[in-house]
């Protein structure tokens, strides 16, 4: 059965793409600095192994890595740990500086403050984004109708969207006042009703999220979804007040 993408969080998708590209440039600068020293980075995990979980460079790990790359063999009759103390490493300040932007990198609103190392590969000294891994990360921000039941629900919701799009042409208030929470959303950018993410995937079951964990699922048939109060400026006009309240129902 053909899969249909019916819901997208465009903001988060764009945020993710921007994050991957930003980190790619940082990693490329690091790879280039190693190359200037005569060290060819061939695996992104070589870089991942030099930082802690907050992306701070570990000096001892860097020095050992450079030593092993530049001096892979100790002279005959000399133990490697003794040889390590005999050689003088080149100035590593440029490499250390190239890691600093990685420490200052932060995620976005819906993108965690981490580096997805598995999303990158290195080929001939060039850092590349692995498309399959990028798609895997993107999958968190869109919904796909895959089964017959999901496809049937999607068809029904699309018919509802078409009807609502016609209906609101006769309405004086904001279209978002006519959404069906969990079933239909209103896209402010296109000015059209679109399928929501919960009904098609879960058959009318939605979730309440608190502190990153979901509470017991609630059925749309028995439990209405609570609306957060609209945040409206005190000096807003009646028209603006109505518009902002309608938009808040669509969040």
Secondary structure as a PSIPRED ss2 file (coil, helix, strand):
# PSIPRED VFORMAT (PSIPRED V4.0)

   1 X C   1.000  0.000  0.000
   2 X C   1.000  0.000  0.000
   3 X C   1.000  0.000  0.000
   4 X E   0.000  0.000  1.000
   5 X E   0.000  0.000  1.000
   6 X E   0.000  0.000  1.000
   7 X E   0.000  0.000  1.000
   8 X E   0.000  0.000  1.000
   9 X C   1.000  0.000  0.000
  10 X H   0.000  1.000  0.000
  11 X H   0.000  1.000  0.000
  12 X H   0.000  1.000  0.000
  13 X H   0.000  1.000  0.000
  14 X H   0.000  1.000  0.000
  15 X H   0.000  1.000  0.000
  16 X H   0.000  1.000  0.000
  17 X H   0.000  1.000  0.000
  18 X H   0.000  1.000  0.000
  19 X H   0.000  1.000  0.000
  20 X H   0.000  1.000  0.000
  21 X H   0.000  1.000  0.000
  22 X H   0.000  1.000  0.000
  23 X H   0.000  1.000  0.000
  24 X H   0.000  1.000  0.000
  25 X H   0.000  1.000  0.000
  26 X H   0.000  1.000  0.000
  27 X H   0.000  1.000  0.000
  28 X H   0.000  1.000  0.000
  29 X H   0.000  1.000  0.000
  30 X H   0.000  1.000  0.000
  31 X H   0.000  1.000  0.000
  32 X H   0.000  1.000  0.000
  33 X H   0.000  1.000  0.000
  34 X H   0.000  1.000  0.000
  35 X H   0.000  1.000  0.000
  36 X H   0.000  1.000  0.000
  37 X C   1.000  0.000  0.000
  38 X C   1.000  0.000  0.000
  39 X C   1.000  0.000  0.000
  40 X C   1.000  0.000  0.000
  41 X C   1.000  0.000  0.000
  42 X C   1.000  0.000  0.000
  43 X C   1.000  0.000  0.000
  44 X H   0.000  1.000  0.000
  45 X H   0.000  1.000  0.000
  46 X H   0.000  1.000  0.000
  47 X H   0.000  1.000  0.000
  48 X H   0.000  1.000  0.000
  49 X C   1.000  0.000  0.000
  50 X C   1.000  0.000  0.000
  51 X E   0.000  0.000  1.000
  52 X C   1.000  0.000  0.000
  53 X C   1.000  0.000  0.000
  54 X C   1.000  0.000  0.000
  55 X C   1.000  0.000  0.000
  56 X C   1.000  0.000  0.000
  57 X E   0.000  0.000  1.000
  58 X C   1.000  0.000  0.000
  59 X H   0.000  1.000  0.000
  60 X H   0.000  1.000  0.000
  61 X H   0.000  1.000  0.000
  62 X H   0.000  1.000  0.000
  63 X H   0.000  1.000  0.000
  64 X H   0.000  1.000  0.000
  65 X H   0.000  1.000  0.000
  66 X H   0.000  1.000  0.000
  67 X H   0.000  1.000  0.000
  68 X H   0.000  1.000  0.000
  69 X H   0.000  1.000  0.000
  70 X H   0.000  1.000  0.000
  71 X C   1.000  0.000  0.000
  72 X C   1.000  0.000  0.000
  73 X C   1.000  0.000  0.000
  74 X C   1.000  0.000  0.000
  75 X C   1.000  0.000  0.000
  76 X C   1.000  0.000  0.000
  77 X C   1.000  0.000  0.000
  78 X C   1.000  0.000  0.000
  79 X C   1.000  0.000  0.000
  80 X H   0.000  1.000  0.000
  81 X H   0.000  1.000  0.000
  82 X H   0.000  1.000  0.000
  83 X H   0.000  1.000  0.000
  84 X H   0.000  1.000  0.000
  85 X H   0.000  1.000  0.000
  86 X H   0.000  1.000  0.000
  87 X C   1.000  0.000  0.000
  88 X C   1.000  0.000  0.000
  89 X C   1.000  0.000  0.000
  90 X C   1.000  0.000  0.000
  91 X C   1.000  0.000  0.000
  92 X C   1.000  0.000  0.000
  93 X H   0.000  1.000  0.000
  94 X H   0.000  1.000  0.000
  95 X H   0.000  1.000  0.000
  96 X H   0.000  1.000  0.000
  97 X H   0.000  1.000  0.000
  98 X H   0.000  1.000  0.000
  99 X H   0.000  1.000  0.000
 100 X H   0.000  1.000  0.000
 101 X H   0.000  1.000  0.000
 102 X H   0.000  1.000  0.000
 103 X H   0.000  1.000  0.000
 104 X C   1.000  0.000  0.000
 105 X C   1.000  0.000  0.000
 106 X C   1.000  0.000  0.000
 107 X C   1.000  0.000  0.000
 108 X C   1.000  0.000  0.000
 109 X C   1.000  0.000  0.000
 110 X C   1.000  0.000  0.000
 111 X C   1.000  0.000  0.000
 112 X C   1.000  0.000  0.000
 113 X C   1.000  0.000  0.000
 114 X C   1.000  0.000  0.000
 115 X C   1.000  0.000  0.000
 116 X C   1.000  0.000  0.000
 117 X H   0.000  1.000  0.000
 118 X H   0.000  1.000  0.000
 119 X H   0.000  1.000  0.000
 120 X E   0.000  0.000  1.000
 121 X E   0.000  0.000  1.000
 122 X E   0.000  0.000  1.000
 123 X E   0.000  0.000  1.000
 124 X C   1.000  0.000  0.000
 125 X C   1.000  0.000  0.000
 126 X E   0.000  0.000  1.000
 127 X E   0.000  0.000  1.000
 128 X E   0.000  0.000  1.000
 129 X E   0.000  0.000  1.000
 130 X C   1.000  0.000  0.000
 131 X H   0.000  1.000  0.000
 132 X H   0.000  1.000  0.000
 133 X H   0.000  1.000  0.000
 134 X H   0.000  1.000  0.000
 135 X H   0.000  1.000  0.000
 136 X H   0.000  1.000  0.000
 137 X H   0.000  1.000  0.000
 138 X H   0.000  1.000  0.000
 139 X H   0.000  1.000  0.000
 140 X H   0.000  1.000  0.000
 141 X H   0.000  1.000  0.000
 142 X E   0.000  0.000  1.000
 143 X E   0.000  0.000  1.000
 144 X E   0.000  0.000  1.000
 145 X E   0.000  0.000  1.000
 146 X C   1.000  0.000  0.000
 147 X C   1.000  0.000  0.000
 148 X H   0.000  1.000  0.000
 149 X H   0.000  1.000  0.000
 150 X H   0.000  1.000  0.000
 151 X H   0.000  1.000  0.000
 152 X H   0.000  1.000  0.000
 153 X H   0.000  1.000  0.000
 154 X H   0.000  1.000  0.000
 155 X H   0.000  1.000  0.000
 156 X H   0.000  1.000  0.000
 157 X H   0.000  1.000  0.000
 158 X H   0.000  1.000  0.000
 159 X H   0.000  1.000  0.000
 160 X H   0.000  1.000  0.000
 161 X H   0.000  1.000  0.000
 162 X H   0.000  1.000  0.000
 163 X H   0.000  1.000  0.000
 164 X H   0.000  1.000  0.000
 165 X H   0.000  1.000  0.000
 166 X H   0.000  1.000  0.000
 167 X H   0.000  1.000  0.000
 168 X H   0.000  1.000  0.000
 169 X H   0.000  1.000  0.000
 170 X H   0.000  1.000  0.000
 171 X C   1.000  0.000  0.000
 172 X C   1.000  0.000  0.000
 173 X C   1.000  0.000  0.000
 174 X C   1.000  0.000  0.000
 175 X H   0.000  1.000  0.000
 176 X H   0.000  1.000  0.000
 177 X H   0.000  1.000  0.000
 178 X H   0.000  1.000  0.000
 179 X C   1.000  0.000  0.000
 180 X C   1.000  0.000  0.000
 181 X C   1.000  0.000  0.000
 182 X C   1.000  0.000  0.000
 183 X C   1.000  0.000  0.000
 184 X E   0.000  0.000  1.000
 185 X E   0.000  0.000  1.000
 186 X E   0.000  0.000  1.000
 187 X E   0.000  0.000  1.000
 188 X C   1.000  0.000  0.000
 189 X C   1.000  0.000  0.000
 190 X C   1.000  0.000  0.000
 191 X C   1.000  0.000  0.000
 192 X E   0.000  0.000  1.000
 193 X E   0.000  0.000  1.000
 194 X E   0.000  0.000  1.000
 195 X E   0.000  0.000  1.000
 196 X C   1.000  0.000  0.000
 197 X C   1.000  0.000  0.000
 198 X H   0.000  1.000  0.000
 199 X H   0.000  1.000  0.000
 200 X H   0.000  1.000  0.000
 201 X H   0.000  1.000  0.000
 202 X H   0.000  1.000  0.000
 203 X C   1.000  0.000  0.000
 204 X C   1.000  0.000  0.000
 205 X E   0.000  0.000  1.000
 206 X E   0.000  0.000  1.000
 207 X C   1.000  0.000  0.000
 208 X C   1.000  0.000  0.000
 209 X E   0.000  0.000  1.000
 210 X E   0.000  0.000  1.000
 211 X C   1.000  0.000  0.000
 212 X C   1.000  0.000  0.000
 213 X E   0.000  0.000  1.000
 214 X E   0.000  0.000  1.000
 215 X C   1.000  0.000  0.000
 216 X C   1.000  0.000  0.000
 217 X C   1.000  0.000  0.000
 218 X E   0.000  0.000  1.000
 219 X E   0.000  0.000  1.000
 220 X C   1.000  0.000  0.000
 221 X C   1.000  0.000  0.000
 222 X C   1.000  0.000  0.000
 223 X C   1.000  0.000  0.000
 224 X C   1.000  0.000  0.000
 225 X C   1.000  0.000  0.000
 226 X C   1.000  0.000  0.000
 227 X C   1.000  0.000  0.000
 228 X C   1.000  0.000  0.000
 229 X C   1.000  0.000  0.000
 230 X C   1.000  0.000  0.000
 231 X C   1.000  0.000  0.000
 232 X C   1.000  0.000  0.000
 233 X C   1.000  0.000  0.000
 234 X C   1.000  0.000  0.000
 235 X C   1.000  0.000  0.000
 236 X C   1.000  0.000  0.000
 237 X C   1.000  0.000  0.000
 238 X H   0.000  1.000  0.000
 239 X H   0.000  1.000  0.000
 240 X H   0.000  1.000  0.000
 241 X H   0.000  1.000  0.000
 242 X H   0.000  1.000  0.000
 243 X H   0.000  1.000  0.000
 244 X H   0.000  1.000  0.000
 245 X H   0.000  1.000  0.000
 246 X H   0.000  1.000  0.000
 247 X H   0.000  1.000  0.000
 248 X H   0.000  1.000  0.000
 249 X C   1.000  0.000  0.000
 250 X C   1.000  0.000  0.000
 251 X C   1.000  0.000  0.000
